[in-house]
Amino acid sequence: MQPVRRMDGFTLIEAIMAIMITGIVGAMVAVFIKSPIDAYTSAARRAQLTDVADTALRRIGRDIRVALPNSVRNPTNGVDQCLEFMPTKIGGRYRVAQTATGTGNILDFTAEDGAFDMLWLNSALGTNEIKTGDIVVVYNDGYTGNAYLGTNAIRVKQVANNSSETPPTATITFVDADNSEKPFQLKRLPAESPSYRFQVVPAGAQIVSYACVGNTLMRYARTLTSANNSDGWAHPATCNDMTSGASSSATLANGLTRCSLRYQPPGSGTGAGRQGIVSMILEATREGEAVQLYHQVNVSNTP
């Protein structure tokens, strides 16, 4: 007798039923996990937009906090899509009286003075060391002294440390009275600082501008030499005046749907005394997600 052979397997109907049940279960699972996944994706996108805008605002804030007093400004037509200022790298005190033994080089405000003593060693300033080509500015009140026009600003020729003196000093020598150095040629400084202080503007970036160009926030830097503006830098009328001909530029943020950079000088709006305020608004949008950040920076205009 031949044994009966059993056939193991499943039918086509059983396979179709298994596929249908698996699809139903998958669809039910997808309904429950779709919302958490969408929420995570949206949160990640908003975090990325916030990071871009926040980084840009903080960068502007850091620059403005070391701006030369009374140098922050918008264009004269009131547009709040751009602002400019003169950055500083360091400040110091100048000698106003000689030592008991009659030594020391004071800064003379009654005539053209080609050199003076800084009451500190230049070598102790580290990365902020004053170098050839930097600009020394004294009492930039915006009236008697206007660094944009060079009335109270002179270029540095060289710096020599005097470590043997007590206290140690550094002698800063200015360039000569040469028209090729306009607007920072040697001149008689118009007014003395009540606190005997001076600020130093770096040689490579004498004016910094931030501007909203389309949907992009840009940072520009320029230098003032006889080649591009021999008589200084007058108050710009438009944003284009602040950005054209820049020696360098960098992109801070893209994809902006709103960009506002407004400076309120002392005595206007919330500005009072010698304190000004820069108010900044950046709105970034991507794939339907929008993030808007508002930031204010206090501007000390005490020269």
Stockholm file with secondary structure:
# STOCKHOLM 1.0

chainA/1-303         MQPVRRMDGFTLIEAIMAIMITGIVGAMVAVFIKSPIDAYTSAARRAQLTDVADTALRRIGRDIRVALPNSVRNPTNGVDQCLEFMPTKIGGRYRVAQTATGTGNILDFTAEDGAFDMLWLNSALGTNEIKTGDIVVVYNDGYTGNAYLGTNAIRVKQVANNSSETPPTATITFVDADNSEKPFQLKRLPAESPSYRFQVVPAGAQIVSYACVGNTLMRYARTLTSANNSDGWAHPATCNDMTSGASSSATLANGLTRCSLRYQPPGSGTGAGRQGIVSMILEATREGEAVQLYHQVNVSNTP
#=GR chainA/1-303 SS CCCCCCCCCCCHHHHHHHHHHHHHHHHHHHHHHHHHHHHHHHHHHHHHHHHHHHHHHHHHHHHHHTBCTTCCBCCTTCCSSEEEECBCSEEEEBCCSCCTTSCCCCCCSSSCCCEEEESSCGGGGGGGCCCTTCEEECCCCSSSCCTTTTTTEEEEEEEEEETTSSSCEEEEEECCSCGGGTTSSSCCCSCCCTTCEEEEECSSCSEEEEEEETTEEEEEEECCCTTTCTTCCCCCSSHHHHHTTCSEEEEEECSEEEEEEEEECTTSTTCBTTEEEEEEEEEEEETTEEEEEEEEEEEECCC
#=GC SS_cons         CCCCCCCCCCCHHHHHHHHHHHHHHHHHHHHHHHHHHHHHHHHHHHHHHHHHHHHHHHHHHHHHHTBCTTCCBCCTTCCSSEEEECBCSEEEEBCCSCCTTSCCCCCCSSSCCCEEEESSCGGGGGGGCCCTTCEEECCCCSSSCCTTTTTTEEEEEEEEEETTSSSCEEEEEECCSCGGGTTSSSCCCSCCCTTCEEEEECSSCSEEEEEEETTEEEEEEECCCTTTCTTCCCCCSSHHHHHTTCSEEEEEECSEEEEEEEEECTTSTTCBTTEEEEEEEEEEEETTEEEEEEEEEEEECCC
//
